[in-house]
Amino acid sequence: MARRSSIRGDIRLRRTLRNIHKSMDNELRPEMEKAANRILATQQQLMPKDTGAAAAALRVYVSPSGLDAQIGIRGKRDNRKFFYLRFIEYGTKGYIGGKRAGNRNKRATNKSDGEHFFGKYPDIPARPAHPWLRPSMDVNREYVMANIELAVRRTLRKASQGVGNG
């Protein structure tokens, strides 16, 4: 989920903040953790729940420098267990009446999950999308950006004044 900007000033600012982190305590990591936890709470509210296990599996990771944050399913085991979340987020096309969506060619193989045989051309309904990733970021964008900008300003001011660890 991490996106980086290719704007030259952004790269210089990231390098400066990373160097500041090595020499002194910065205020960016705690603010980034607060912002990530706020987005996580919104994601857990917006996610459609059947058992609630998928919402409980969402995690937050903030890098030690506080410059990167990842929110969502983390780890190979959880990615395998909750693979279906992408189908909930984006929806599915379906497979009705022997034709795929868009009248594409039929698949000639049998459909089976190992226990049940669904036939050569099963009727699988299309599922609507229930987005929760992007809306959770959109809802919190102004709050998160304002707090992170303030933390960056305070960290840069502290570094320019030469205040050490404290």
Summary of the structure (lengths in Angstrom):
residues: 166
radius of gyration: 22.4
end to end distance: 32.3
largest distance: 72.4
contacts: 400
relative contact order: 0.18
helix: 49%
strand: 13%
